[in-house]
Amino acid sequence: MRAVRPLHEWNLPPEQAVALQKELASRVIREDRLPPQVQHIAGVDLAINENNGLARAAAVLLSYPSLQLEEQHVYEEPVRMEYIPGLLSFRELPCVLGALNLLRQEPDLIMVDGQGIAHPRRLGIASHLGLWLDLPTIGCAKSVLRGHYNEQELGETVGSWLPLLDHGEIIGAAVRTREHVKPMIISIGHRISLETSIRYVLSCCRGYRLPEPTRLADRLSKNNAYREPVSRPKEGQDTPNEAVQDSLWQ
C-alpha cells in the first residue's frame, strides 16, 4: 500500500474515539473526486475466524467494468477492541488496512461492507477508510444503522431506490439490487456523490443482493481454509515469508 500519513492512533478510549469521529466527519468529501476512468474496484469485509478467534479481513480487486477477479488477500490479527455500537471502524479498520496492504495494484474505488455517512456521527467505516487512504469509498451495508425510508414505496425492480433520511438530511439510499429481497443501504464513503455511488453499486451487481466486490470479500473473509500464498524468499533469506509481497502502492 502506498505510504499514507496516519490520521490518528487506534488505541483510544471510547469518548475520545467519538470526539474524533465528529472531527473527521467534517473532512469527508461528498462529491465526485474519482479518476477520469475507473479501472479497478476493491471490496473489503471482515469476519472473526472461528478456528483461532482472530479478526480476519479480506480484500479483493476486480477489473472494471468486466468485474474479473484479479487479486484476493486475507490478513489476520488479534481483535483490537470489544464491539461498541458506532465505533466499528476502530475495531475493524486496522485489520482491513492490513488486507489492503497486500494488494499489488492500487484501486480506483473501494466498496466497504458497512456504513459510510449513514452513521450517527456521519463517519462509518467506509468514510473512515476513505479519509485514511484518501481514496473514493462507498458504504454498502446490509441493514440500516441510522435513518429511515418508506419500505412500502420502494419498487421491486432492480435499480429502484429511495433516499435514507435522518431528520430531513439525506444520508444514503435504500437500493434494490435484487428483486424480492431486502435492499442494500448505500451511502457516501468519501470522494464520491450518492448518485454516483448508486450507479457503481448497480453496475457491480451480477444477480446477487450484494455487489460483486463486497460479495466476494464477504465470502473470502468467512473461508477460513484460505491462506495467503507463500512468497518467494527475499535475497539473503533462507526461507520464504507467508503473506509477504511487494506492493505497487509504494
C-alpha positions in Angstrom: 0.0 0.0 0.0 1.3 3.5 -0.8 2.6 5.4 2.1 -0.1 7.4 3.9 0.1 9.7 6.8 -1.8 8.2 9.8 -4.7 10.2 10.8 -4.6 9.2 14.5 -3.8 6.4 16.9 -6.2 3.5 17.1 -6.0 2.7 20.7 -8.3 5.4 22.1 -10.9 5.3 24.9 -14.5 5.4 23.6 -15.1 9.0 24.5 -12.0 10.2 22.6 -13.0 8.0 19.6 -16.4 9.6 19.5 -15.0 13.1 19.6 -12.5 12.1 16.8 -15.3 10.8 14.6 -17.1 14.2 14.9 -14.0 16.0 13.9 -13.1 13.6 11.0 -16.7 13.7 9.6 -16.2 17.3 8.6 -13.4 16.3 6.3 -15.5 13.8 4.3 -15.9 14.9 0.6 -19.4 14.3 -0.6 -18.9 15.0 -4.2 -17.2 13.1 -7.1 -13.4 13.2 -6.9 -12.7 9.9 -8.8 -10.2 9.2 -11.5 -11.3 10.0 -15.1 -11.6 6.3 -15.7 -12.2 3.7 -13.0 -10.4 0.6 -13.9 -10.1 -1.3 -10.6 -12.6 -1.6 -7.8 -11.7 -3.2 -4.5 -14.1 -4.8 -1.9 -13.4 -5.3 1.7 -15.1 -7.2 4.6 -14.1 -8.6 8.0 -15.2 -11.7 10.0 -13.9 -13.4 13.1 -12.0 -16.6 12.3 -13.9 -19.2 14.4 -10.9 -21.5 14.4 -8.5 -19.1 16.2 -10.6 -16.1 17.3 -8.6 -13.7 15.2 -10.0 -10.8 13.2 -9.9 -11.9 9.5 -10.1 -9.2 6.9 -10.5 -9.9 3.2 -9.7 -7.6 0.2 -10.5 -8.4 -3.4 -9.6 -6.4 -6.5 -11.8 -6.6 -9.6 -11.2 -5.1 -13.0 -13.9 -2.6 -14.1 -16.3 -2.9 -15.8 -15.6 -6.5 -16.6 -15.5 -7.5 -12.9 -12.8 -10.1 -13.4 -11.2 -11.1 -10.1 -7.5 -10.0 -10.3 -6.4 -10.3 -6.7 -7.7 -11.7 -3.4 -6.0 -11.5 0.0 -6.7 -12.1 3.7 -5.0 -10.7 6.7 -5.5 -11.8 10.3 -4.6 -10.1 13.6 -6.0 -10.2 17.2 -9.2 -8.3 17.8 -8.2 -4.8 19.0 -11.2 -3.8 21.0 -14.7 -5.0 22.0 -17.6 -4.2 19.8 -19.1 -0.8 20.7 -22.0 0.4 18.5 -21.0 3.3 16.4 -17.2 2.6 16.8 -16.9 -0.4 14.4 -14.1 1.2 12.4 -11.8 1.4 15.4 -12.3 -2.3 15.9 -12.0 -3.4 12.2 -10.1 -0.9 10.1 -6.6 -1.7 11.2 -7.1 -5.3 10.1 -8.8 -4.2 6.9 -5.8 -1.9 6.1 -3.6 -5.0 6.6 -5.5 -6.8 3.9 -5.5 -3.8 1.5 -1.7 -3.5 2.0 -1.3 -6.9 0.3 -2.8 -5.6 -3.0 -0.2 -5.1 -5.7 -2.5 -2.7 -7.6 -4.0 0.5 -6.1 -7.8 0.5 -6.5 -9.6 3.5 -8.0 -12.6 2.9 -5.8 -13.3 0.8 -2.7 -16.6 -0.8 -1.7 -16.9 -1.4 2.0 -19.2 -3.9 3.8 -20.6 -1.3 6.2 -21.8 2.3 6.5 -20.4 5.5 5.1 -22.0 8.7 6.3 -25.2 6.8 7.2 -23.9 6.8 10.7 -24.9 8.7 13.9 -21.8 10.9 13.6 -21.6 10.6 9.8 -18.4 8.6 10.0 -18.9 4.9 9.4 -16.2 2.5 8.4 -16.3 3.4 4.7 -15.9 7.1 5.4 -13.1 6.4 7.9 -11.3 4.2 5.4 -11.7 6.8 2.6 -10.1 9.5 4.8 -7.3 7.3 5.9 -6.3 6.3 2.3 -7.6 9.5 0.6 -9.4 7.2 -1.9 -13.1 7.2 -3.1 -15.1 4.7 -1.0 -18.7 3.6 -0.9 -20.6 2.2 2.1 -22.5 -1.0 1.2 -24.4 -2.1 4.3 -26.9 -4.9 4.7 -29.1 -3.1 7.2 -29.9 0.4 8.5 -27.8 1.8 11.3 -29.2 5.4 11.1 -32.1 6.9 9.3 -35.3 5.7 7.7 -37.0 5.2 4.3 -40.5 4.2 3.3 -40.3 0.5 2.7 -43.8 0.4 1.1 -42.8 2.9 -1.6 -39.6 1.2 -2.7 -40.2 -0.6 -6.0 -39.3 -4.2 -6.5 -37.5 -3.6 -9.8 -33.7 -3.8 -9.7 -32.4 -0.2 -9.7 -35.3 1.2 -7.6 -34.1 3.3 -4.7 -35.3 5.8 -2.1 -33.4 8.3 0.0 -32.4 7.3 3.5 -33.4 10.3 5.7 -32.3 11.4 9.2 -34.1 14.5 10.4 -34.6 15.7 6.9 -31.0 15.1 5.8 -30.3 12.6 3.0 -27.6 10.3 4.4 -27.9 7.4 2.0 -30.2 5.3 -0.1 -32.1 2.0 0.1 -31.3 0.4 -3.2 -33.0 -2.6 -4.7 -30.1 -4.7 -6.1 -32.2 -7.9 -6.5 -35.9 -8.4 -6.9 -37.9 -9.6 -3.9 -35.0 -9.4 -1.4 -34.2 -6.6 1.1 -32.4 -3.6 -0.4 -28.8 -2.6 0.2 -28.2 0.5 2.3 -25.8 2.6 0.2 -24.1 5.7 1.4 -21.2 8.1 0.6 -17.9 7.0 2.0 -15.5 9.6 0.7 -14.8 11.5 -2.5 -18.0 10.4 -4.3 -21.6 11.5 -4.5 -24.6 9.4 -3.6 -25.9 9.3 -7.1 -22.5 8.0 -8.4 -22.3 5.6 -5.5 -25.6 4.1 -6.5 -24.6 3.9 -10.2 -21.4 2.0 -9.4 -23.1 -0.4 -7.0 -25.7 -1.3 -9.5 -23.1 -1.8 -12.3 -21.3 -4.2 -10.0 -24.3 -6.4 -9.3 -24.5 -9.8 -11.0 -27.8 -11.2 -9.8 -27.0 -11.3 -6.1 -28.1 -8.9 -3.4 -24.5 -7.8 -2.7 -22.4 -6.1 -5.4 -19.5 -8.3 -6.5 -16.7 -6.5 -4.7 -18.2 -6.9 -1.2 -19.9 -10.2 -2.0 -16.5 -11.8 -2.9 -14.8 -10.1 0.1 -17.6 -11.4 2.4 -17.2 -14.9 1.1 -13.4 -14.9 1.4 -13.4 -13.5 4.9 -15.5 -16.4 6.0 -13.4 -19.0 4.2 -11.1 -20.0 7.0 -9.4 -22.6 4.8 -7.9 -19.9 2.5 -4.4 -18.9 3.3 -2.2 -16.3 1.6 0.3 -17.9 -0.9 3.8 -18.2 0.4 6.1 -15.6 -1.2 9.5 -16.3 -2.7 12.4 -15.8 -0.3 13.9 -12.4 -0.4 17.6 -12.1 -1.2 19.6 -13.2 1.9 16.7 -15.2 3.4 16.7 -18.9 3.8 13.0 -19.4 4.0 10.0 -17.7 2.4 7.7 -15.5 4.4 4.0 -16.1 4.5 1.7 -13.3 3.2 4.7 -11.0 2.2 4.8 -9.4 -1.2 5.9 -6.3 -2.9 3.2 -3.7 -3.4 2.7 -1.4 -6.4 1.1 1.1 -4.0 4.5 2.3 -2.9 
